Amino acid sequence: MNSLRNFLGACLLFAAGFASAATVSVTFVQPEKFTDAGYSRGRATPRELAELQQEMQQRLQRLADRKLEASDTLQVEVLDIDLAGDFETNRLTRFGDIRVVRDIASPRITLRYTAKLGDRIVNGAEEELSNMNFLWGNNHYSSGDRLRYEKSLLDTWFEKRFAKP
């Protein structure tokens, strides 16, 4: 009986965490024209674009859950993505081109946003997120995370724009 009560209590806490989440709307504007959004080649396949969009949406929602109030709303339009690194021909194997990450090919995300934070409306602008020093410093994402540099860009942008004073 005690374990059932503990389980139900944990379920209620879990559900309450989702109920207090801020509302985030992410729109990808012409993703097929993004500069470089493919994981395995320069032009992203429809599947790769869907995975990229899902991961970016989830990252922005997690940031909003942590940093915004339940009554806040955020609308983001992703206008362009240029993933870190460039594709180079792999002459040693038969696997074709591979993404090579070097400091001269930094990640870039162009977006436009608006937010309603409590009673205050933040008229955001179009911004280009980039970090020329993305290979230096700490990156707390796993080296196996295909979007580790791009997620770090979003984290930094979110903290600058929406951190509570």
C-alpha positions as CSV (number, residue, x, y, z in Angstrom):
1,M,0.0,0.0,0.0
2,N,2.8,2.4,0.9
3,S,4.6,1.7,-2.4
4,L,1.3,2.4,-4.4
5,R,0.9,5.7,-2.5
6,N,4.6,6.6,-3.3
7,F,4.1,5.7,-7.0
8,L,0.9,7.8,-7.3
9,G,2.7,10.7,-5.6
10,A,5.5,10.5,-8.0
11,C,3.1,10.4,-10.9
12,L,1.4,13.6,-9.6
13,L,4.7,15.4,-9.3
14,F,5.7,14.3,-12.8
15,A,2.4,15.5,-14.2
16,A,2.6,18.8,-12.3
17,G,6.0,19.4,-13.9
18,F,4.5,19.2,-17.4
19,A,1.4,21.2,-16.5
20,S,3.7,24.2,-15.5
21,A,5.6,24.2,-18.8
22,A,5.7,27.4,-20.8
23,T,4.2,27.4,-24.3
24,V,6.8,27.2,-27.1
25,S,5.9,27.3,-30.8
26,V,8.8,26.5,-33.2
27,T,8.3,26.9,-37.0
28,F,10.9,25.9,-39.5
29,V,10.7,28.3,-42.5
30,Q,11.6,26.4,-45.7
31,P,13.9,23.9,-44.1
32,E,14.7,22.3,-47.4
33,K,16.6,25.5,-48.2
34,F,18.7,25.5,-45.0
35,T,22.4,26.1,-45.8
36,D,23.7,22.9,-44.2
37,A,21.3,20.7,-42.2
38,G,22.3,17.2,-43.3
39,Y,23.9,14.7,-41.1
40,S,25.3,12.6,-43.8
41,R,25.6,14.9,-46.8
42,G,25.4,18.6,-47.6
43,R,21.7,18.5,-48.6
44,A,19.5,17.0,-45.9
45,T,17.1,14.2,-46.6
46,P,13.5,14.6,-45.5
47,R,14.2,12.1,-42.6
48,E,17.3,14.1,-41.5
49,L,15.3,17.4,-41.6
50,A,12.5,15.8,-39.5
51,E,15.0,14.6,-36.9
52,L,16.8,18.0,-36.8
53,Q,13.4,19.8,-36.4
54,Q,12.4,17.4,-33.6
55,E,15.7,17.8,-31.7
56,M,15.6,21.6,-32.0
57,Q,12.0,21.8,-30.9
58,Q,12.7,19.6,-27.9
59,R,15.8,21.6,-26.9
60,L,13.8,24.9,-27.0
61,Q,11.0,23.4,-25.0
62,R,13.4,22.1,-22.3
63,L,15.0,25.6,-22.1
64,A,11.6,27.2,-21.7
65,D,10.5,24.6,-19.1
66,R,13.6,25.6,-17.0
67,K,13.7,29.3,-17.6
68,L,10.2,30.6,-18.2
69,E,7.0,30.7,-16.2
70,A,3.9,28.6,-17.1
71,S,2.1,31.7,-18.3
72,D,4.9,32.7,-20.7
73,T,4.8,32.0,-24.4
74,L,7.6,31.9,-26.9
75,Q,7.3,31.8,-30.7
76,V,10.4,31.0,-32.7
77,E,10.9,30.9,-36.5
78,V,14.0,29.1,-37.6
79,L,15.1,30.7,-40.8
80,D,18.4,29.0,-41.5
81,I,20.7,26.4,-40.1
82,D,24.4,25.8,-40.9
83,L,25.7,22.9,-38.8
84,A,29.2,22.9,-37.5
85,G,31.8,21.6,-39.8
86,D,31.8,20.9,-43.6
87,F,31.7,17.8,-45.7
88,E,34.9,16.5,-47.2
89,T,35.5,13.7,-49.6
90,N,36.7,10.6,-47.8
91,R,39.2,9.0,-50.1
92,L,40.3,6.3,-47.6
93,T,37.0,4.4,-47.6
94,R,34.0,3.9,-49.8
95,F,31.6,5.6,-47.5
96,G,31.6,8.9,-49.4
97,D,31.7,12.3,-47.8
98,I,32.1,12.8,-44.1
99,R,31.5,15.8,-41.9
100,V,34.7,17.2,-40.5
101,V,34.4,19.8,-37.7
102,R,37.1,22.4,-37.6
103,D,37.2,25.9,-36.1
104,I,36.8,27.6,-39.4
105,A,33.3,26.1,-40.0
106,S,31.4,27.4,-37.0
107,P,27.7,26.6,-36.5
108,R,25.1,29.3,-37.3
109,I,21.4,29.5,-36.7
110,T,19.3,32.3,-38.0
111,L,16.0,32.8,-36.2
112,R,13.2,35.3,-35.4
113,Y,11.3,35.3,-32.1
114,T,8.6,37.0,-30.1
115,A,7.8,36.3,-26.5
116,K,5.1,37.1,-23.9
117,L,6.7,37.0,-20.5
118,G,4.0,37.6,-17.9
119,D,2.4,41.0,-18.9
120,R,5.4,42.1,-20.9
121,I,5.6,41.5,-24.7
122,V,9.1,41.1,-26.0
123,N,9.3,42.0,-29.6
124,G,12.2,40.0,-30.7
125,A,14.1,40.6,-33.8
126,E,15.8,38.4,-36.4
127,E,19.1,37.2,-35.0
128,E,22.0,35.1,-36.3
129,L,23.4,32.9,-33.6
130,S,27.0,31.9,-34.0
131,N,30.1,31.2,-32.0
132,M,33.5,31.4,-33.7
133,N,35.1,29.8,-30.6
134,F,32.7,26.8,-30.5
135,L,35.6,24.3,-30.1
136,W,37.1,26.1,-27.1
137,G,35.6,26.0,-23.7
138,N,33.1,23.7,-22.1
139,N,30.4,21.9,-24.1
140,H,28.3,19.8,-21.7
141,Y,26.8,17.8,-24.5
142,S,28.0,14.3,-25.4
143,S,30.5,14.0,-28.3
144,G,27.9,11.6,-29.8
145,D,25.2,14.3,-29.9
146,R,25.0,15.4,-33.6
147,L,23.8,18.8,-32.6
148,R,26.0,19.4,-29.6
149,Y,27.4,22.7,-31.0
150,E,24.0,24.0,-32.2
151,K,22.3,23.1,-28.8
152,S,25.1,25.1,-27.0
153,L,24.3,28.1,-29.3
154,L,20.6,27.8,-28.3
155,D,21.5,27.6,-24.6
156,T,23.6,30.7,-24.7
157,W,21.0,32.7,-26.7
158,F,18.2,31.6,-24.4
159,E,20.2,32.6,-21.3
160,K,21.0,36.0,-22.8
161,R,17.4,36.8,-23.9
162,F,15.3,35.2,-21.2
163,A,17.3,35.0,-18.0
164,K,15.5,36.5,-15.0
165,P,17.2,39.6,-13.6
